[in-house]
Amino acid sequence: MKKIVIVGAGKVGSVIANLLYHDVDAEIVLIDVIEGRADAIAQSYNHVLRNRSTYGTGSLTQDIESSSNYFYGHIRGSTHLDDLKDADIVIHTAGRARTPDMDRMDLLRTNAEIAHKVATRVAECATQAHIIVVANPLDIISYVFHKTTGFTHKKIVGMAGVLDSARFAYYLNRHIGLCSDQVATQMLGGHGDAMLSVPEHNSMGGFLPSVFFSQGELAEKIEHVRQGGAEIVNLYKEGSAYMAPAASVFSMVKSLVTGCSRIISASVYVEGGVYGKGMCVGLPILYGGDGIIKIFDLTLDELYQSHMNHSIRTIQEGIRDVAYIIGEESS
């Protein structure tokens, strides 16, 4: 049985725990620095009878009649990073929450320090773990995990590309109404205002979105994706998006647990060329039971390469700002 540890029992972490609890046979540990929070959430979930109909007959009536499709699971709450020990999967959501007056980069130093502390412990006691980073600013926090743990790049991914791509699919399809499995999208680059979408990486029933929309309409939808998180923050006043990020993480964990590989966009470590000495940035990857199986090369025209270069520079600036945290020289 896999051991999955979620660091951070806020809204994102608790919803991830809920989704995993109902669908994945695993030992789930929820860690939070606030005394009692993770324990309270864990106990609440442990009182729920889980329905295993996903793996059952497909008939609700038959599943109800078959007690083998219902079972009690267990989530354990903790305040101690020592409970990372021997984790197979670590999901890092911990960090300061975003408020309307902040952008993702405002969170940088505080959340990088938290990430460094968690990553240090992972490197000490969970040496075989796959890591999924959720905390913002995501590309930089992913970089902190890579440099602090020293793990191979195949083990560490930042989730945001799955979320941003799902948002783009929604904005493309909400007035078209295709079946969801006919809409495939990828948002690339940094998770923030500088993310980009390359036309040939998107499909609506086998056609490019430009068949359905003008260039101006597509640009407007991409801008909606860039501002999607901020729009939710402004609506909440205190808090940020959590349902869609949690669902995005859940889909990635399912690939790790089942070995069913998927092509997704995610923040991954690359170096050389335009990436310089090394950084994490959103690229298309093949992701499955062994983590990152392949990172796909991008061939971009001059316009889209300039957009990608802008995104890269934004991430590199953030990396320079946290260099002191991970013991690197700022350059």
Secondary structure, 3 states (H helix, E strand, C coil): CEEEEEECCCHHHHHHHHHHHHHCCEEEEEECCCCCHHHHHHHHHHCCCEECHHHCCCCHHHHHHCHHHEECCCEEEECCHHHHCCCCEEEECCCCCCCCCCCHHHHHHHHHHHHHHHHHHHHHHCCCCEEEECCCCHHHHHHHHHHHHCCCHHHEEECHHHHHHHHHHHHHHCCCCCCHHHEECCCEECCCCCCECCHHHCEECCECHHHCCCHHHHHHHHHHHHCHHHHHHHHHCCCCCCHHHHHHHHHHHHHHHHCCCEEEEEEEEECCHHHCCCEEEEEEEEEECCEEEEECCCCCCHHHHHHHHHHHHHHHHHHHHCCCCCCCCCC
